[in-house]
Amino acid sequence: MTKVYSKAMNTSLSIDRIIAHIQGYKSGATIVFFAGIHGNETAGVFALKQVLKTITPETVSGTIYGISGNLQALKENQRYLDKDLNRLWTKVQLEELQHKENLVTEEQEQSDLFGLLEDIIGSNSGPFYFIDFHTTSSKTLPFITINDALINRKFSKQFPVPIVLGIEEYLNGPLLSYINELGYVSLGFESGQHDDEEAIDNCISFIYLALVYSEIITNETIFQFQEHYNQLESNANYLSEIFEVIYLHRIKSDEVFIMKPSFKSFQRIKKGTAIAMSNAQEVKFMYNAWLFMPLYQPKGEEGFFVIKTIKPFLLKFSAVLRHLKFDNLLVLLPGISWENKEREVLKVNLRVAKFFAKSIFHLLGYRNKKVNTNHILLYNRERTSKVDDYKSQLWY
């Protein structure tokens, strides 16, 4: 058992790797909640413990898992001890993990989680839903982050909070990116600031809504379902647009980075506003846009992001193009070819195709994940999505 302390609640609780496992009396979907992948983000752990103890198997159609992430870091209330556990989920890292003898703290945590994840997928029926709870060091509205697959968009749009696309293009190795590559619905929910009690309340409401939207329980079995919906909607300031990440200030290894005080996520910032200090020099905002996840903690490599809203027309247009598999035509253009026979990755020769805008590839579901001097590789979530698993779901 691991003891976890919540500053917001001024109390502790003890957890195992599996916080709860509820097998319903009826068949249905499998939903997996992760919490505490970062050890200083305890809101999801406390919310899962509170909610899942109230759910009884006779009210469940399917299977529910609540899983704790970085147990050792949770014990120390640290983001991580040796490595960021939410930056390790790449195919290369997972392959190395199988052959490595001496594992550091987060590698052992990853090995345990990977084995558990494989066991869950192998021993349960779909459709599968994976939800990862996080909090931020800055003040923020509750929001969802997703890899830009249409099944993720559709499922996420049911929740009355803003949605942010494209963060996977700027982060290497998040857990949910790995799960999304397997083809399943997966989303991150950032519920608020680390030590704010409201972050726990938002997680609680989100768990109830997710269980209903995945059809694992009915809204009649939840006391005050509409109140949970209203709470999220109100705490999100009735903002439900879809945003896209357009910039990341990545902190260099030799950089001393300090955010100026009082900035928060989803704050509109004017171009030229000084928002941080980097090696004693002012960092000025380069856009008229929205600030996203400014860093107010000692550990972390992402200083701040910039996001912008996506026009609804473009979202609909991109869905049409993806259904038509319009990207098949891209390889007829000079400098663009398939990287593998599964047609999941486009290889773009920058010397030939440098005139193609990134936004064109984004419309078709491709995100830039690997760059060298002459080529970029663009990965598509649509071609790996297990769409057929979800077609019978009401939200689809």
Residue pairs with C-beta under 8 A, 6 or more apart in sequence:
1 14
1 15
1 16
2 14
2 15
2 16
2 68
2 71
2 72
2 74
2 75
3 12
3 13
3 14
3 75
4 12
4 13
4 14
4 15
4 36
4 42
4 45
4 46
4 68
4 74
4 75
4 77
5 11
5 12
5 42
5 77
6 12
6 13
6 42
6 43
6 46
6 195
6 200
7 194
7 195
8 43
8 195
8 196
8 197
8 199
8 200
9 46
9 197
9 200
13 45
13 46
13 49
15 45
15 49
15 68
15 71
15 74
16 68
17 67
17 68
17 71
17 112
17 113
17 116
18 65
18 66
18 67
18 68
18 116
19 35
19 45
19 48
19 49
19 52
19 66
19 67
19 68
20 48
20 49
20 52
20 53
20 55
20 64
20 65
20 66
21 63
21 64
21 65
21 66
22 52
22 55
22 56
22 57
22 60
22 63
22 64
23 57
23 60
23 63
24 57
24 58
24 59
24 60
24 61
24 62
24 63
24 64
24 216
25 57
25 58
25 60
25 61
26 60
26 61
26 62
27 61
27 62
27 125
28 60
28 61
28 62
28 63
28 215
28 216
29 61
29 62
29 63
29 126
29 127
29 128
29 129
29 214
29 215
29 216
29 393
30 62
30 63
30 64
30 65
30 120
30 124
30 125
30 126
30 127
30 128
30 129
31 62
31 63
31 64
31 65
31 128
31 129
31 130
31 131
31 210
31 211
31 214
31 216
32 65
32 67
32 117
32 120
32 128
32 129
32 130
32 131
33 44
33 48
33 64
33 65
33 66
33 67
33 131
33 132
33 133
33 207
33 210
34 44
34 67
34 68
34 69
34 130
34 131
34 132
34 133
34 175
35 41
35 42
35 43
35 44
35 45
35 47
35 48
35 66
35 67
35 68
35 69
35 132
35 133
35 203
36 42
36 44
36 45
36 68
36 69
36 70
36 71
36 73
36 74
36 133
37 69
37 70
37 85
37 86
37 132
37 134
37 175
38 69
38 70
38 73
38 79
38 80
38 84
38 85
38 86
38 134
39 69
39 70
39 72
39 73
39 74
39 75
39 76
39 77
39 78
39 79
39 80
39 81
40 73
40 77
40 78
40 79
40 194
40 297
41 79
41 133
41 134
41 135
41 194
42 74
42 77
42 194
43 133
43 135
43 191
43 192
43 194
43 199
43 200
43 202
43 203
44 133
44 134
44 135
44 191
44 203
45 68
45 74
46 200
46 203
47 133
47 191
47 200
47 203
47 204
47 206
47 207
48 66
48 133
48 203
48 207
49 66
50 200
50 204
51 204
51 207
51 208
52 64
52 66
52 207
55 64
55 211
55 217
59 217
59 218
59 221
60 216
60 217
61 215
61 216
61 217
62 214
62 215
62 216
63 124
63 216
64 211
64 216
65 120
67 113
67 116
68 74
69 85
69 109
69 113
70 80
70 81
70 85
70 105
70 106
70 109
71 109
72 81
72 105
72 109
73 79
73 80
73 81
73 85
73 105
73 106
73 109
78 299
79 297
79 299
79 300
80 105
80 106
80 299
81 104
81 105
81 106
82 104
82 105
82 106
82 107
83 104
83 105
83 106
83 107
84 106
84 299
84 301
85 106
85 109
85 110
85 175
86 173
86 174
86 175
87 171
87 172
87 173
87 174
88 106
88 107
88 110
88 173
89 110
89 173
89 174
89 175
89 177
89 178
90 172
90 173
90 178
93 110
93 173
94 110
94 114
94 178
97 103
97 107
97 110
97 111
97 114
100 107
103 111
113 175
117 179
121 128
121 182
126 184
126 386
126 389
127 184
127 185
127 214
127 386
127 389
127 390
127 393
128 184
128 185
128 389
129 155
129 184
129 185
129 186
129 210
129 214
130 176
130 179
130 184
130 185
130 186
130 187
131 186
131 187
131 188
131 189
131 206
131 210
132 175
132 176
132 186
132 187
132 188
132 189
133 188
133 189
133 191
133 203
133 206
134 188
134 189
134 190
134 191
135 190
135 191
135 192
135 193
135 194
135 196
135 199
136 190
136 192
136 193
136 194
136 265
136 293
137 193
137 194
137 294
137 295
137 296
137 297
137 300
138 193
138 259
138 263
138 264
138 265
138 293
138 294
138 295
138 296
139 193
139 264
139 265
140 190
140 192
140 193
140 264
140 265
140 266
140 293
141 161
141 162
141 235
141 236
141 237
141 239
141 265
141 266
142 161
142 189
142 190
142 191
142 192
142 199
142 202
142 206
142 232
142 235
142 236
143 161
143 162
143 163
143 164
143 189
143 190
143 236
143 265
143 266
144 156
144 159
144 161
144 162
144 163
144 164
144 187
144 188
144 189
144 190
145 163
145 164
145 165
145 167
145 176
145 187
145 188
145 190
146 152
146 153
146 156
146 163
146 164
146 165
146 176
146 186
146 187
146 188
147 165
147 168
147 176
147 177
147 180
147 186
147 367
147 381
148 165
148 166
148 362
148 365
148 367
148 381
149 180
149 365
149 381
149 382
149 385
150 319
150 322
150 365
150 382
150 385
150 387
151 185
151 385
151 386
151 387
151 390
151 396
152 180
152 185
152 186
152 187
152 381
153 163
153 165
153 242
153 315
153 319
154 395
154 396
155 185
155 187
155 213
155 390
155 395
156 163
156 187
157 163
158 209
158 213
158 395
159 206
159 209
159 210
159 213
159 232
160 229
160 232
160 233
160 236
160 238
160 240
161 189
161 232
161 233
161 236
161 239
161 240
162 236
162 239
162 240
162 241
162 242
162 243
162 266
163 240
163 241
163 242
163 243
164 242
164 243
164 244
164 245
164 292
164 307
165 242
165 243
165 244
165 245
165 310
166 244
166 245
166 246
166 362
166 367
167 174
167 245
167 305
168 174
168 177
168 180
168 367
168 369
169 245
169 367
169 368
169 369
170 245
170 248
170 250
170 302
170 305
171 177
171 302
174 188
176 186
176 187
176 188
179 186
180 186
180 381
180 384
181 381
181 384
182 384
183 384
183 385
183 386
183 389
184 386
184 389
185 390
189 202
189 203
189 206
190 293
191 198
191 199
191 200
191 202
191 203
191 206
192 198
192 199
192 202
192 235
193 199
194 297
198 235
201 231
202 231
202 232
202 235
204 228
205 228
205 229
205 231
205 232
206 232
208 222
208 225
208 228
209 225
209 228
209 229
209 232
211 217
211 222
212 218
212 219
212 222
212 225
213 395
214 393
215 393
215 394
219 225
222 228
233 240
239 266
241 309
241 310
242 309
242 310
242 315
243 290
243 292
243 307
243 308
243 309
243 310
244 307
244 308
244 309
244 310
244 362
245 292
245 305
245 306
245 307
246 287
246 289
246 306
246 307
246 308
247 286
247 287
247 305
247 306
248 302
248 303
248 304
248 305
248 306
249 257
249 276
249 283
249 302
249 303
249 304
249 305
250 301
250 302
250 303
251 257
251 295
251 300
251 301
251 302
251 303
255 278
255 279
256 277
256 278
256 279
256 280
257 276
257 277
257 278
257 295
257 303
258 276
258 277
259 275
259 276
259 294
259 295
259 296
259 303
259 304
260 274
260 275
260 276
260 277
263 269
263 275
263 291
263 294
263 304
264 291
264 294
265 291
265 292
265 293
265 294
266 290
266 291
266 292
267 290
267 291
268 288
268 289
268 290
268 291
269 275
269 285
269 287
269 288
269 289
269 290
269 291
270 285
270 288
271 284
271 285
271 286
271 287
271 288
272 284
272 285
273 284
273 285
274 282
274 283
274 284
274 285
275 283
275 284
275 285
275 291
275 294
275 304
276 282
276 283
276 294
276 303
276 304
277 283
278 303
283 303
285 291
285 306
286 306
287 306
287 308
289 306
289 307
289 308
290 306
290 307
290 308
290 309
291 304
291 305
291 306
291 307
292 304
292 305
292 306
292 307
293 302
293 304
293 305
294 303
294 304
295 302
295 303
295 304
314 363
317 363
318 362
318 363
318 364
318 365
321 327
321 363
321 364
322 364
322 365
322 382
326 364
327 346
327 364
327 365
327 366
327 380
328 343
330 336
330 346
330 364
331 337
331 338
331 346
333 353
334 352
334 353
335 348
335 349
335 350
335 351
335 352
335 353
336 346
336 347
336 348
336 349
336 353
336 356
337 346
337 347
338 345
338 346
338 347
339 345
339 346
339 347
339 377
342 383
343 383
344 379
344 380
344 383
344 384
345 377
345 378
345 379
345 380
346 361
346 366
346 377
346 378
346 380
347 375
347 376
347 377
347 378
348 356
348 375
348 376
348 377
348 378
349 374
349 375
350 373
350 374
350 375
350 376
351 374
358 368
361 367
361 368
361 378
364 380
365 380
365 381
365 382
366 378
366 379
366 380
367 378
367 379
367 381
368 376
368 377
368 378
369 377
369 378
369 379
370 376
370 377
371 377
390 396
